[in-house]
């Protein structure tokens, strides 16, 4: 069984046992998180498509890590001879999907 969930303004296709990196959500390492914004449930039967979400569907996951991505650098060089270097590291949450119910 698989599901399409929406979190952090993005959509993810997940199945049981998948590990995914999503936008940072509150929760300590080892705690369970629940996603109720399910857009589609699929599997062996005919898929259930939500309008806009599937009622009563839930995806439960376990928080594996709270970390930051690699640094993204922005380097700007102008012809007058000055430069500017800026960096950014986006925080994320790593989640392992444990169950999908619908």
C-alpha angles and dihedrals in degrees: 000000000000136000139197111226132186120218133147092010092299135097124230132189106219137179130185111288096022119137115211138173113228134174111288116285129179117268141098125250110281097023123121122245126196127212116202098169094093116165100181139009119200140167136110095340126058111293121260111226118198126225089229096327135005109256116236096008121134138182116198123198140173122234110239101174145358107208146131129260124241116289117274111210127207113194120184125187123183128197092243089072104258127118136195127200122189130174137197136189116195116213118232141179121227111215132185114208110230104173143006120201130177 
